[in-house]
Amino acid sequence: MSTTRTNGQIRLLSVLTLVSLVVIWEVCAQFSPKTALAQTAIIPSFTDIFGRSLLGMADYWKFPFWAPNTSMGGQQTYLGAILALGYHSAVTISRLVMGLAGGFVIGVGFGLVTSWSPVLRQALSLPINMFRMVPLLAMIPLFQFWVGTNTQGVVTFVIVGTGTVFFVGTVNAIANVPVKYTDYARTLGCSEARIYMSVVLPAIIPELLSSISLSLGLAWSAVVAGEYVGIDTGLGRILTFAQFMSQTGRMALIAIVITAYAAASYALCSYASRKLLAWRRPNER
Amino acid sequence: MTLIKFEKFAVEFTLGNGRQFTALKGLDLDIPKGQFVCIVGKSGGGKSTLVRSLAGLTLPTGGKLTVDGQPVTGPSRDRAMVFQEDTVFPWMRVDENVGFGLQGLLPEKKRERIEKWLQAVGLADFSKAWPRELSGGMRKRVALATVFAMGSPVLIMDEPFGALDFVTRANIHAILLDLWRASGTTVVFVTHDIEEALVLGDRILVVSDGRILDDLSCDLARPRDEDVLGSTKAVGLRKAIIGHLGIGRQPMLESADQ
């Protein structure tokens, strides 16, 4: 009983903190200075964000059907705004999923192969650790030259960013598998291939899930940053346009939308983690 | 009939500081089929190296080791091992753990075999449990079921019950002895506990400093209850082992110097 009350109190405290932050933001918005270009508040109010700025999303609906197209003289409508947000969200999320999946397959696959071969592991240790130190966002211009300012460029950028995290996570996770399990499997007559499949792979899942969680944050940053520089669709591109026009309300709205998606993806990851790690104690999942 | 044969068997390790450490010094030992051999001795005396070598997990630097006439060159399903640590795979349910060593069997046969051995160790009702839901003693029983299900002619046990309480250990001893008698397996059992060796073994080897100091026949009547373990013969064996281990004779400083 007392635990339930304590949990409830903690939840209430969290909600109160969030509400307080919203109130502080709104108060600051009322006294906020204006931008030089468009005379918009540097700190936009929530009325602006979920009113004018949300309606303004209709400007990014570029198709001549379902809702008026403002670039063809149509009116801004909430339907257009929702369709535009949905379309650009779908584009961004598809790039994120493709990049994350590619990074997972390449990073984990390469990590498994590298861990299998001590020679390969030693040969790659220094270059990979050096590569990890390279600031990812500073690589965007180079990727634009290499792959182009298009979806492939953004996806490749996410693959490289998350793939490195997955690779390092996999190699470390394999190195941390207790020898007692592999020794035990050997005495049960297991081949090296079966030990890898039935012992090493399940044993590294907890650490791999941590890598996925880490990569998710990185993937969101990478995909938005990739879209921010040059590409003509996606939430990152809306941010760029909004910045050009000093539309702080639209920028805040996109930030809130991305935060909501990121939170949802973390929740999904956490759900998958609970399912995949059913064999662990609840507090260890 | 000799099943396991060590001849001038030696194992050396290179320590982190580059120095050589000899764990086993030219050991000679014959173990007949079906015998329950207990190995006792102080920590660092070579007991675990001996059984890890038998399991094929540690390779010799000298001499020869054969099982059923075949040289040991690595781990094999003919020499199953129960470890000191908890090695039951936590990501597999109890029945999957027991079936792990049963590769190549038809699913029906495999299921039958799993059920039979879970029944034998008293865990039939826990076949779908996760290892985390079991006590330490129950997980050891899962390990026992796993190795006996494989039907290996040699079972190696490296201080498997060291972490269990007295009652749990006594229960699991009874289960182990039942399974051993029924299967005819040759068991090589390492323990630091003299009482455990007296309860289980047909033969007790005292190992210290990489050598076998004594090879004692332990032909006490079974089951070995308090009366048997309090008999003159048992007391004599206990005294002989304690004498070899040098309890109360070696000053701490002398031991530290070595």
Interface residues (C-beta under 8 A of the other chain):
Chain A: P178 K180 Y181 D183 Y184 A185 R186 T187 L188 G189 C190 R194 S198 V199 P202 A203 I205 A278 W279 R280 R281
Chain B: A55 G56 L57 G74 P75 S76 R77 R79 A80 M81 F83 E85 T87 F89 P90 W91 M92 F100 G101 Q103 W130 P131 R132 T146 V147 M150 I156
